[in-house]
């Protein structure tokens, strides 16, 4: 195993730490205040000579506790109610913990719309940059009180990976209830071995991740691996380890071989291309022929109308669409130069025919290469 990755983690000056629900609760799903205190001490230690951003779960679990419910609600209004009650209590806990060291924290609640819209995405970026410049530690969570399915990130692993890209972090540390990625499910296979380092996330590797989250959390190992794959494309390393043992964050940031280290990708994706690939939710699909796929992937060309075989969805000009190959796999995402009804009319035709068919022409391309992001690990990072 290469030591350069661990050395880079130790040298990192801007770090995002994601703390999962299971790292903040006990076996019954209740908020573990003693453990939170230990985690807070680790966070304060990390913030001494680093810029720190915390993506923290726990609001809904605290709301469940406060409302004395027997279990986490399954319906959206119930979850929203718990989040409304628990979020203030979560921030109070962080305020008190950091206040003892005279450090300030800031609550930042996000929905997917805040990163879907490019202007709001940049507003979030500038706000977080200013907080970090002034020594404030942002405590970020999804705005569960107002989020509905179409506005949700789905889990805080996804949120943390997007935040790491927004602030251009050097390392993302994911603290959960697992030690890292194993060769098999360690709960079922006593011979399962921890993978200390992953250089490239593949669909085969993702298959090792298994199921979804627990009764109190939403993200399973699969979501954590996808998060690691996303940040790797931005040149950001990720370490997944257990937050159940106090001091783990210190060990990770000291470069100790703890958990699973996901190495940064060699070809760093630009901020805008990462935004297209990962922050946007597609509103449609363009099925393309093999020639178009080859031109896009191998030659970095635009998608021309002649390469479009089928159009799905309801979208307008500038909306995100997925590109699907003849095998049905999504291999790229981009911003459509035409609305869906226009593309249906010009699909399969040459660019010189666009004006003849529509009576006007915006661009020669269906999706311009400047607005087109090839997914580096199809099925994993899209």
Secondary structure, DSSP 4 states (H G I P E B T S, - for coil): --SHHHHHHHH-SEEEEEE-HHHHB-TTS-B-HHHHHHHHHHHHHHHTSSEEEEEE--HHHHHHHHTT-SS---SHHHHHHHHHHHHHHHHHHHHHHHHTTT--EEEEEE-THHHHSHHHHHHHHHHHHHHHHTT-EEEEEE-TTT--GGG--SSHHHHHHHHHHHTT-SEEEEEESS-S-BSS-TTT-TT--B--EESS--HHHHGGG-S---SS----HHHHHHHHHHHHTTT-EEEEEESSSTTHHHHHHTT---SEEEPPPSSPPPHHHHIIIII---SEEEEE-HHHHHHHHTT-PPEEGGGEEEEEE---TT-EEEEE-TTS-EEEEEE-SS-HHHHHHHTTS-GGGHHHHHS--S-SEEE-GGGEEE-TTTTT--
